[in-house]
Amino acid sequence: MRLRYVVPALTAVLLSGCGDSFTPVDLYMAKTPECRDWQEGSRYNLPRGVSISTTSPQVQADGSTEFTFVYLVPRGERAMFLSREFLVTAPHGPVLAKAELVSFYQRATNSRAEIVDVIPKVPDMLVAGATGDETIWRVRLRVKEKLPERYDVQPPAFEIALTKYPMRTFTYRYFVERKAPGLCS
């Protein structure tokens, strides 16, 4: 008779320890309204060892701007995109442009950089390969529109292990002293 009460309680205790506790840190990169501090790069860690990082954008000769995002997915993990759009927005505002895909490729961390699999579109899901501890997924994006002095880039959010997670909004602005756009906080 007592077993009937012990089993549900024990099951609840065991299941409560199975999930990933995740508290998003700095979902919006800018710490001040001026966003005056240059950042060399930014990394956002998600549960189960998945992460996204980026550096300053590159302005091309034709006036377009290219962004590179790098996702790391540990062996045995996968992350599903909740959309396929990388949006450029005004700070906390409307969409200014949808970034176009230039290239999307993957390689294991233990393989040479020359050995990559190029993917023609943003995939539904990032799945780690079995040949390395982590799989690097590198996406290059281009925005043809002229961008304002300050803007945000919002990569798509993820679903990891059946749980949806928000994505960081990366903040950029033009730095006059550097004569270039960069990440800011």
Buried (B, 14 or more C-beta within 10 A) or exposed (E): EEEEEEEEEEEEEEEEEEEEEBEEEEEBBBEEEEBEEBBEEBEBBBBBBBBBBBBBBBBEEEEBBBBBBBBBBBBEBBBBBBEEEBBBBEBEEEEBBEBEBEBBBBBBBEBEEEEBEEBEEBBEEBBBBEEBEBBBBBBBBBBEEEBEEBBBBBBBBBBBBEEEBBBBBBBBBBBEEEEEBBBBB
